[in-house]
Amino acid sequence: MGGHAAAWVLDFSPGALRAIGTLEILAAAGLILPAALDIAPVLVPVTAVCVAALFAGAVAMRLRRGERATIVPDLIYLAVAVFVAWGRFAG
């Protein structure tokens, strides 16, 4: 299930996989909810920095595993997170 692209999960413990999943869910909530609900909008750029760090780790993991063909989406997400953080901190 998932094929070669999902083989990276074998390198991580179940606890680490739960932590990564939790971080991704919190990141989505942290990017959307503060702006949508107009509650603590400063959380959006702070979350974007954290998302950038999460995807920098994903890029490093893919490079370590030699998965250069699947690194492009992670680089795009990393660039978008940096763009959001920069735009929100500057604005």
Secondary structure, DSSP 8 states (H G I E B T S, - for coil): --GGGGGGGGGS-HHHHHHHHHHHHHHHHHHHHHHHHTS-TTHHHHHHHHHHHHHHHHHHHHHHHT-GGG-HHHHHHHHHHHHHHHHHHH-
